[in-house]
Structure formats: structure tokens, C-alpha cells
Amino acid sequence: MEFNVKKLASDAGVFFSRAMQFTEEKLGQAEKTELDAHFENLLARADCTKNWTEKILRQTEVLLQPNPSARVEEFLYEKLDRKVPSRVTNGELLAQYMTEAANDFGPGTPYGKTLIKVGETQRRLGAAEREFIRSASINFLTPLRNFLEGDWRTISKERRILQNRRLDLDACKARLKKAKAAEAKAAAEHELRLTQTEFDRQAEVTRLLLEGISSTHVNHLRCLHEFVESQTNYYAQCYQFMLDLQKQLGSSKGEIFSGTFVGNADSASPAAATSPPTVAAATLPAVPTIPVVPTIVGVPNTMAEGVLNPNEVKPPASGTRRARVLYDYEAADSTELALLADEMITVYSLPGMDPDWLIGERGNQKGKVPVTYLELLS
């Protein structure tokens, strides 16, 4: 018990001495041992690394999980050292709703079929998002978090010890200056040598830890490359999924808007066919149509045969339309025309031609083009 009391009194004395030294330094009444410029640069670099790592970590967490409640839940599970339960992504939940709606509306109806196709794509997007989040968490967030909770805590602890050693050293220097008697000076000098040795040892330990920040940057650089790779793969998958869906929906969209994009005599209703021309013109709005190449006796109808030879197709004498390409399109075979986004081409239709397709011309090149990739201009 006596030993504990003495130790407590000694610790209290040291704490009081450090507090006095710190206060006098702030008031400008005591000298302060300055660290060398290189050491100060290492400290500034370490602080900068810590601050920016925290910001990048927090914002990446927001990017991967925008829901703050879900982030809090994941944080609590992590602190309790428990596995985070699997959570359905928004894309997967949307896919579930679309599939259930398609079953209610009828999976054989046009709307039901489209819901199923879009729902399947949303499911694939959700699965890709889940894999991206998992990969980014392991390869990027975990190393950043390990630095803040591991290396940085060690550095902070050693820096606090170094600060205490410096205060002890400066307090000894002040006592040596105030000592008058030879015996007091000798005791102060001996204490100063001990505190100087402890300060130098702690400064070296702290310096080595601070210099290790360079290795931390190298490790974080590698993790950043892995994060970019994961993000690139994720967006590439999403683009491919949506491109496939767009092609699948091309025919459905063409059926819905075929009356707007392509004029076809067979699409007219019996009532319209029997109505007087003057009444039809007065009651029906004008609809822009693509000119249809008339069938010429003696000339083979290539579209009726199911095979298009662009060299045999002749454009109408008048009324061809201009169209702007909305998306890049890669021709599937020699009968199709490859397209580049934002380019202008000439288009027209043929008798019996699939309403989802038009004949497109660009200079000397000619071939089938999908309607859904075009914006028809008046």
C-alpha cells in the first residue's frame, strides 16, 4: 500500500510538472524544444494522410451504401464482430416486383413479357451491384479501415508519449536554470541526461512509424487500383446487360410504334378503308410515315423471300426521310448497316418489311437498320 501511494504521488508530481510546462509554453514564459524540420514534415504528412483517408473511407461507404440506416446497422454488426446479414439490393427487389406484376397481368401479354425481360435484367444488375460492393469492401474499404484502427492508433499513441517526453525534458531544462546550489545543479544535470535519453529514444521510435506512412501510401495505391478495376467491371457488366435488354425490347417497341414510324396499308381498320376520303382527312391526325417502295411486276420481292440483298433495293423516287442515329449499332450480317451515334442517314421502308426495320443508306453503303436506334426527322 505504501508503494502504491508513493507511485501515485510520483505520477501526480510528473503530471503537475508537465501541466506547468505546457501552460508556460502557451503563455510564452518557457522555452520549448523544437523538432527538426524533417520530423515536422513527417508529422504533417501523417496528419494529412489520416484526414484524407477518413474522408475517402466515409464517402466510399456512402457510395456503396447510400442508406444511412443500413450503414449504421453494418457498423454495429462490425463492432459486435458478427456477420452482416445479406441484404436484397434495390435492383433485385425491383426485379421481384416486376416478375410478380407480370404473373398478375399475364406473362403471355406484351406488357407481361416486357416486365419479365426487364425484371430479369434488373436481377442481373442487382447481382452485379452486390458483387461490386463485396469486392470494393474487401479490397478497398478494409485496408483503409485497418490503417485508421491499427497503424494510426499506434502512431497517435507514440506521438503522445513523445509529447510527454518533450515536456519532461523542457521541465528539467527549466529546473537546471533555476538551480543555485552545486548539489542541486548536479542533480538537475543528471535528471536532464536521463530525460534527454528517453526523449531521443522515443523520437526515434516515432520517426520510424511516421516514415512507414510511405509504405501505407503504396498499399493504398494498390488497393485503389483494385477498386477501379472492380468498378470498371461492374459498369461494363451493367452496360452489357442494358444493351442486351435494349436489343430484346427492340421488337416490342417496334410493334407499339409501328403505326407511327412505318406506313402500312394492311394496318388500316375496315372502317377507315370504307370511309369517304374527305371524312378521314377531317377526323384523323396527320401521321408522318416512311415512304414505301412500290412492288414492281417482274422484280423479285426480296423481303417476301426473307433475304435482303441491298444491291437489289432501289430507293423511292421521292419522299425518303432523314434520321439521326441514337446509339451505336453493330451489324449482325452483310444485310445490315452498322451505325454510329449522332450520324445522319436516309431511311425508307419496303412492302412486307418487318416494321421493326427500315432500309438505311449512308453514301454508297446500304442495309437494314433497327427503328429503335433512330430518331426520324420531318
C-alpha positions in Angstrom: 0.0 0.0 0.0 2.9 2.4 0.8 4.4 1.6 -2.6 1.2 2.5 -4.4 0.8 5.7 -2.5 4.4 6.7 -3.4 3.8 5.8 -7.1 0.6 7.8 -7.1 2.3 10.8 -5.6 5.2 10.5 -8.1 2.8 10.2 -11.1 0.8 13.2 -9.8 4.1 15.2 -9.5 5.1 14.3 -13.1 1.6 15.3 -14.3 1.7 18.6 -12.5 5.2 19.3 -13.8 4.1 18.6 -17.4 0.9 20.8 -17.0 3.0 23.7 -15.7 5.5 23.4 -18.5 2.7 23.2 -21.1 0.9 26.2 -19.7 4.1 28.3 -19.5 4.9 27.4 -23.1 1.5 28.6 -24.2 1.9 31.8 -22.3 5.4 32.3 -23.8 7.1 32.0 -20.4 9.1 28.9 -21.0 11.3 27.5 -23.8 10.2 24.7 -26.0 12.4 22.0 -27.6 11.7 22.2 -31.3 11.7 19.1 -33.5 13.8 19.2 -36.7 12.2 20.2 -40.0 12.2 16.7 -41.4 10.4 15.4 -38.3 7.8 18.2 -38.6 7.2 17.3 -42.3 6.7 13.6 -41.3 4.1 14.7 -38.7 2.3 17.0 -41.2 2.3 14.2 -43.8 0.9 11.7 -41.3 -1.9 14.1 -40.3 -2.8 14.7 -43.9 -2.9 11.0 -44.7 -5.1 10.3 -41.7 -7.6 13.2 -42.6 -7.9 12.3 -46.2 -8.1 8.6 -45.5 -11.1 9.2 -43.2 -12.9 11.3 -45.8 -12.3 8.9 -48.6 -13.4 6.0 -46.4 -16.6 7.7 -45.3 -17.6 8.8 -48.8 -16.8 5.4 -50.3 -19.1 3.9 -47.7 -21.8 6.3 -48.8 -21.2 5.4 -52.5 -21.6 1.7 -51.8 -24.5 2.0 -49.3 -26.4 5.3 -49.7 -28.9 4.3 -46.9 -27.6 5.8 -43.6 -29.7 3.4 -41.5 -28.2 0.4 -43.3 -24.7 1.9 -42.8 -25.3 2.2 -39.0 -26.6 -1.4 -38.9 -23.5 -2.6 -40.7 -21.3 -0.6 -38.3 -23.0 -2.2 -35.3 -22.6 -5.7 -36.6 -18.9 -5.0 -37.3 -18.3 -3.7 -33.8 -20.1 -6.7 -32.3 -17.9 -8.9 -34.5 -21.0 -10.5 -36.1 -21.6 -11.3 -39.8 -23.7 -8.7 -41.6 -26.9 -10.3 -42.8 -27.4 -10.5 -46.6 -29.5 -7.6 -47.9 -31.5 -7.6 -51.1 -30.3 -4.8 -53.5 -32.8 -2.3 -54.9 -32.4 -3.9 -58.4 -33.2 -7.4 -57.1 -36.2 -6.0 -55.2 -37.4 -4.2 -58.4 -37.0 -7.5 -60.3 -39.1 -9.3 -57.8 -41.9 -6.8 -58.1 -41.8 -6.8 -61.9 -41.9 -10.6 -62.1 -44.9 -10.7 -59.7 -46.7 -8.0 -61.7 -46.1 -9.9 -64.9 -47.7 -13.0 -63.4 -50.7 -11.0 -62.4 -51.1 -9.2 -65.8 -50.4 -12.3 -67.7 -46.9 -13.5 -68.7 -48.1 -14.0 -72.3 -49.3 -10.4 -72.8 -46.9 -7.9 -74.4 -46.7 -5.9 -71.1 -46.2 -9.1 -69.1 -43.4 -10.3 -71.4 -41.7 -7.0 -71.2 -41.9 -6.9 -67.4 -40.3 -10.3 -67.3 -37.4 -9.3 -69.6 -36.8 -6.0 -67.7 -37.1 -7.8 -64.3 -34.5 -10.4 -65.3 -32.1 -7.6 -66.3 -32.8 -5.8 -63.0 -32.0 -9.0 -61.2 -28.7 -9.3 -63.0 -27.9 -5.7 -62.3 -28.6 -6.2 -58.6 -26.4 -9.3 -58.5 -23.6 -7.3 -60.2 -24.0 -4.5 -57.7 -23.8 -7.0 -54.8 -20.6 -8.4 -56.2 -19.1 -4.9 -56.7 -20.0 -3.9 -53.1 -18.4 -7.1 -51.8 -15.2 -6.7 -53.8 -14.9 -3.0 -53.0 -15.4 -3.6 -49.3 -12.7 -6.3 -49.2 -10.1 -4.8 -51.5 -10.5 -1.1 -50.7 -12.5 -0.2 -47.5 -11.0 -2.9 -45.3 -7.3 -1.7 -45.9 -8.3 1.9 -45.2 -10.2 1.0 -42.1 -7.3 -1.2 -40.9 -4.9 1.7 -41.2 -7.1 4.1 -39.2 -7.9 1.5 -36.5 -4.4 -0.1 -36.4 -1.4 1.8 -37.6 -2.8 5.3 -36.9 -3.7 4.4 -33.4 -0.2 3.2 -32.8 1.3 6.4 -34.3 -1.0 8.6 -32.2 0.0 6.7 -29.0 3.7 7.1 -29.7 3.2 10.8 -30.5 1.5 11.4 -27.2 4.4 9.6 -25.4 6.9 11.8 -27.3 5.0 14.9 -26.3 5.2 13.9 -22.6 8.9 13.1 -23.0 9.5 16.6 -24.5 7.6 18.3 -21.7 9.7 16.4 -19.2 12.9 17.4 -21.0 11.9 21.1 -21.1 10.9 21.0 -17.4 14.3 19.6 -16.5 16.0 22.3 -18.5 14.0 24.9 -16.6 14.9 23.4 -13.2 18.6 23.3 -14.2 18.4 27.0 -15.0 16.8 27.8 -11.6 19.2 25.6 -9.6 21.7 27.7 -7.5 23.5 25.2 -5.3 26.1 22.9 -6.7 24.3 19.9 -5.4 21.0 21.0 -6.9 22.7 21.6 -10.2 24.3 18.2 -10.3 21.0 16.5 -9.6 19.3 18.6 -12.3 22.0 17.8 -14.8 21.7 14.0 -14.0 18.0 14.2 -14.4 18.4 16.1 -17.7 20.7 13.5 -19.2 18.1 10.8 -18.4 15.2 12.7 -19.8 17.2 13.6 -22.9 18.0 9.9 -23.5 14.3 8.9 -23.1 13.3 11.8 -25.4 15.8 10.8 -28.1 14.7 7.1 -27.9 11.0 8.0 -28.2 11.7 10.4 -31.1 13.5 7.6 -33.0 10.6 5.2 -32.4 8.1 7.8 -33.6 10.2 8.7 -36.6 10.3 5.1 -37.8 6.5 4.9 -37.5 6.0 8.1 -39.4 8.3 7.1 -42.2 6.2 4.0 -42.5 3.4 6.3 -44.0 5.2 5.9 -47.3 4.5 2.1 -47.2 0.9 2.9 -46.3 0.6 5.1 -49.5 2.0 2.3 -51.6 -0.5 -0.2 -50.1 -3.4 2.2 -50.5 -2.4 2.8 -54.1 -2.6 -0.9 -54.9 -6.0 -1.0 -53.2 -7.1 2.0 -55.2 -6.2 0.2 -58.5 -8.2 -2.9 -57.3 -11.2 -0.6 -56.5 -11.1 1.0 -60.0 -10.8 -2.5 -61.6 -13.9 -3.7 -59.7 -15.8 -0.5 -60.6 -14.8 -0.9 -64.2 -16.0 -4.5 -64.4 -19.3 -3.5 -62.6 -20.1 -0.7 -65.1 -19.1 -2.8 -68.0 -21.5 -5.6 -66.9 -24.3 -3.1 -66.4 -23.7 -1.6 -69.9 -23.8 -5.1 -71.5 -26.9 -6.1 -69.6 -28.7 -2.9 -70.7 -27.5 -3.3 -74.2 -28.8 -6.8 -74.4 -32.2 -5.7 -72.9 -32.4 -2.9 -75.4 -32.0 -5.3 -78.3 -34.6 -7.6 -76.7 -37.1 -4.8 -76.4 -36.5 -3.6 -79.9 -39.2 -5.8 -81.5 -41.7 -4.9 -78.8 -41.1 -1.2 -79.1 -41.4 -1.5 -82.9 -44.8 -3.2 -82.6 -46.1 -0.5 -80.3 -44.9 2.4 -82.5 -45.1 0.7 -85.9 -48.2 2.8 -86.8 -46.2 6.0 -86.1 -42.9 5.0 -87.8 -43.9 2.9 -90.8 -47.0 3.3 -93.1 -48.6 0.0 -93.9 -51.8 -0.3 -95.8 -52.7 -3.5 -94.0 -52.8 -1.7 -90.7 -55.8 0.5 -91.7 -59.0 -0.5 -90.0 -62.0 -1.6 -92.1 -63.9 1.5 -91.0 -61.1 3.7 -92.2 -61.0 1.8 -95.5 -64.7 2.3 -96.2 -64.9 5.9 -95.0 -65.0 8.7 -97.6 -61.6 10.4 -98.1 -62.9 13.8 -97.0 -64.2 12.4 -93.7 -60.9 10.6 -93.0 -58.9 13.7 -93.6 -61.0 15.7 -91.3 -61.1 13.2 -88.4 -57.7 11.6 -88.4 -54.5 13.5 -87.4 -51.7 13.6 -89.9 -49.1 10.9 -89.1 -45.6 11.0 -90.6 -44.8 7.9 -92.5 -41.8 6.3 -94.2 -42.3 6.1 -97.9 -42.8 2.5 -99.1 -41.1 1.3 -102.3 -43.9 0.0 -104.6 -43.8 -3.5 -105.8 -42.9 -3.7 -109.5 -44.0 -6.5 -111.7 -41.2 -8.7 -112.7 -38.9 -7.6 -109.9 -38.3 -10.2 -107.1 -39.7 -9.1 -103.7 -36.6 -9.8 -101.7 -38.3 -9.1 -98.4 -41.0 -11.6 -99.0 -38.4 -14.2 -99.5 -36.9 -13.3 -96.1 -33.5 -12.4 -97.5 -32.4 -8.8 -98.3 -29.8 -8.1 -101.0 -29.0 -4.4 -100.5 -27.8 -4.2 -104.1 -31.3 -5.1 -105.4 -33.1 -2.5 -103.3 -33.9 0.8 -105.0 -34.9 3.8 -103.0 -38.3 5.6 -103.8 -38.1 8.4 -106.3 -39.3 10.9 -103.7 -40.2 11.1 -100.0 -37.2 9.4 -98.4 -36.7 10.6 -94.8 -33.6 11.6 -92.9 -32.9 10.1 -89.5 -30.5 10.7 -86.7 -28.8 7.6 -85.1 -29.4 7.5 -81.3 -27.0 4.7 -80.4 -24.1 2.8 -81.9 -25.2 -0.4 -83.7 -23.0 -3.2 -84.9 -24.3 -5.0 -88.0 -25.1 -8.7 -87.4 -24.5 -9.7 -91.0 -24.0 -8.3 -94.5 -27.6 -7.3 -95.0 -27.5 -4.8 -92.1 -25.9 -1.4 -91.9 -23.6 -0.6 -89.0 -24.5 2.7 -87.2 -22.6 5.3 -85.2 -24.4 7.5 -82.7 -25.4 11.0 -83.9 -24.7 10.4 -87.6 -27.4 11.2 -90.2 -28.7 8.6 -92.7 -31.5 8.3 -95.2 -34.2 5.7 -94.5 -37.3 4.2 -96.2 -39.4 1.1 -96.0 -40.3 -1.9 -98.3 -43.6 -3.7 -98.8 -44.0 -6.6 -96.4 -40.9 -5.5 -94.4 -40.7 -6.1 -90.7 -42.0 -2.9 -89.0 -39.0 -3.0 -86.6 -36.6 -2.4 -89.5 -36.0 0.2 -92.2 -33.6 0.4 -95.2 -30.8 2.8 -94.4 -28.4 4.5 -96.8 -25.2 6.3 -96.0 -23.3 7.3 -99.1 -22.7 4.1 -101.1 -23.5 1.9 -98.1 -27.0 0.4 -97.7 -28.6 -2.1 -95.4 -31.3 -2.8 -92.8 -31.3 -0.7 -89.6 -33.5 -1.1 -86.5 -36.2 1.6 -86.0 -35.5 1.8 -82.2 -32.0 3.1 -82.9 -33.2 6.1 -85.0 -34.9 9.4 -84.4 -36.9 10.1 -87.6 -36.8 13.7 -88.7 -39.5 15.5 -90.5 
